[in-house]
Amino acid sequence: MVDLDHLLYTPLFDPNRCGIGFHPLHSYYSIAVYGIMLFFPKMRIVAIGIILHMFTDFQDCVCMWYINN
């Protein structure tokens, strides 16, 4: 569900675009909210899943930066 924000942009997938900080649900403010969600037991498992997703997206950004430089 967190990747639904990709539908707002054209093209949907751009291999040279870093999603972290670009898409609304991948913004730094949203990531902070996901971190705050960790403190609420009923939201913790969802928050962990989203944070792991953000970490994998961040790894893509690092790999993209490393390849282009």
C-alpha positions in Angstrom: 0.0 0.0 0.0 2.9 2.4 0.7 3.9 2.3 -3.0 0.5 3.6 -4.2 2.1 7.1 -4.3 4.1 5.9 -7.3 0.8 6.2 -9.3 0.9 10.0 -8.9 4.0 10.4 -11.2 4.8 9.7 -14.8 6.6 7.4 -15.5 5.5 5.1 -12.8 9.0 3.6 -12.6 12.1 5.5 -13.4 15.3 3.5 -12.7 17.3 6.8 -12.2 15.0 8.2 -9.6 15.4 7.8 -5.9 12.1 7.2 -4.2 13.2 8.3 -0.8 12.4 12.0 -0.4 10.6 12.1 -3.8 7.3 10.3 -3.3 4.9 11.6 -0.6 4.7 8.3 1.4 8.5 8.0 1.1 9.3 11.6 2.4 11.4 12.2 5.4 8.3 13.4 7.4 6.4 10.2 6.5 9.4 8.1 7.6 9.4 10.0 10.9 5.7 9.1 11.4 6.5 5.5 10.7 9.1 5.7 13.4 6.6 7.2 15.9 4.2 4.3 15.0 6.7 1.9 16.6 5.7 3.2 20.0 2.1 2.1 19.6 1.7 -1.7 20.0 -1.3 -2.0 17.7 0.7 -0.3 14.8 4.1 -1.8 15.5 4.1 -4.7 13.0 2.9 -2.4 10.2 5.5 0.2 11.1 8.3 -2.4 11.1 7.2 -3.6 7.6 7.1 0.0 6.3 10.4 0.8 7.8 12.0 -2.3 6.2 10.5 -1.2 2.9 12.0 2.2 3.3 15.3 0.6 4.1 15.2 -1.4 0.9 14.3 1.7 -1.1 17.2 3.5 0.5 19.5 0.7 -0.5 18.4 1.1 -4.1 19.2 4.8 -3.9 22.7 4.0 -2.5 23.3 1.5 -5.3 22.1 3.9 -7.9 24.4 6.6 -6.5 27.3 4.2 -6.4 26.8 3.1 -10.0 26.4 6.6 -11.4 29.5 8.0 -9.6 
